[in-house]
Structure formats: structure tokens, C-alpha cells
Amino acid sequence: MKYHGKITYEIDENHPVAGVWCKENVFEYEDYYEFDERLYSPEDRDVFVNYIKRDLKLVAGGGYNTNHIRNVKFEIYRID
């Protein structure tokens, strides 16, 4: 099962990549995820979505934590 995940967010001035901070900047990041159909079923969708959200938030946070991201929005959908 393949999924596409996209995060849209803003950062605050204390973000680890503070050199790109500007009050009006909106950032996006997207990635693709694949889950082994032998281990999971379509009913595990909530597990996939939660995993994808956590992963995208960590990337948006600079790989450290999610303390300095704001106004987070997600687009997550299956792409089979």
C-alpha cells in the first residue's frame, strides 16, 4: 500500500533552520510511503496516517522535534 503525504507549515524564529525564518514564509514538504501488504491491511489506515504525520512533522521541525512549527496542515492519501 502506497501513500502520499504532504505537510504545509510555518516556523518560528527559534527553529533550527532559523536563517530562513520570516513571519510570512510558508513551507511545504511531501514524501511517499509504502507499507507492506503482507504485514498490514487497509483497516490499519489510522496507523499509517499517524505514522506519516509524525514523520512529516519531524522533517518540518528540522529532524529534532516539532516545537517550532506552526499552522500545520496535512494532505495524506492512498495512491494504489
C-alpha positions as CSV (number, residue, x, y, z in Angstrom):
1,M,0.0,0.0,0.0
2,K,1.4,3.3,-1.1
3,Y,0.6,6.7,0.4
4,H,1.4,10.3,-0.4
5,G,1.9,12.7,2.4
6,K,2.3,16.5,2.3
7,I,2.8,19.0,5.1
8,T,2.3,22.7,4.9
9,Y,3.6,24.7,7.9
10,E,5.2,27.9,9.2
11,I,8.2,28.1,11.6
12,D,9.0,30.4,14.4
13,E,12.3,32.3,15.0
14,N,13.7,29.5,17.2
15,H,13.5,26.8,14.5
16,P,16.9,25.0,14.0
17,V,17.0,26.5,10.4
18,A,16.4,30.0,11.7
19,G,18.2,31.5,8.7
20,V,15.1,31.0,6.6
21,W,12.7,32.4,9.1
22,C,10.4,35.1,8.1
23,K,6.9,35.7,9.5
24,E,5.3,35.3,6.1
25,N,7.1,32.2,4.9
26,V,5.0,29.1,4.4
27,F,6.9,25.8,3.8
28,E,5.9,22.6,2.2
29,Y,7.3,19.1,2.2
30,E,6.0,16.0,0.6
31,D,7.0,12.3,0.5
32,Y,5.8,8.9,-0.5
33,Y,5.4,6.0,1.9
34,E,5.0,2.3,1.3
35,F,3.6,-0.3,3.8
36,D,4.0,-4.0,3.3
37,E,0.6,-5.5,2.4
38,R,1.8,-8.8,4.0
39,L,2.0,-7.2,7.4
40,Y,-0.8,-4.7,7.3
41,S,-4.4,-4.4,6.0
42,P,-6.4,-1.5,4.7
43,E,-8.1,-1.3,8.1
44,D,-4.8,-0.1,9.5
45,R,-5.2,3.2,7.8
46,D,-5.2,5.2,11.1
47,V,-1.8,3.7,12.0
48,F,-0.4,4.7,8.6
49,V,-1.8,8.2,8.8
50,N,-0.4,8.8,12.3
51,Y,3.0,7.5,11.3
52,I,3.1,9.7,8.2
53,K,2.0,12.8,10.2
54,R,4.7,12.2,12.9
55,D,7.4,11.7,10.2
56,L,6.4,14.8,8.3
57,K,6.3,16.9,11.5
58,L,9.8,15.7,12.4
59,V,11.1,16.7,9.0
60,A,9.4,20.1,9.3
61,G,11.0,20.5,12.7
62,G,14.5,20.1,11.3
63,G,14.8,16.5,12.4
64,Y,15.0,17.3,16.1
65,N,11.5,17.9,17.4
66,T,8.2,19.6,16.5
67,N,8.5,22.5,18.9
68,H,9.0,25.3,16.4
69,I,6.4,24.6,13.7
70,R,3.1,26.3,13.5
71,N,-0.1,26.3,11.5
72,V,0.4,22.7,10.3
73,K,-1.8,21.2,7.6
74,F,-1.6,17.8,6.1
75,E,-2.7,16.1,2.8
76,I,-2.5,12.3,3.1
77,Y,-4.0,9.8,0.7
78,R,-3.5,6.3,-0.7
79,I,-2.1,6.0,-4.2
80,D,-2.7,2.5,-5.5
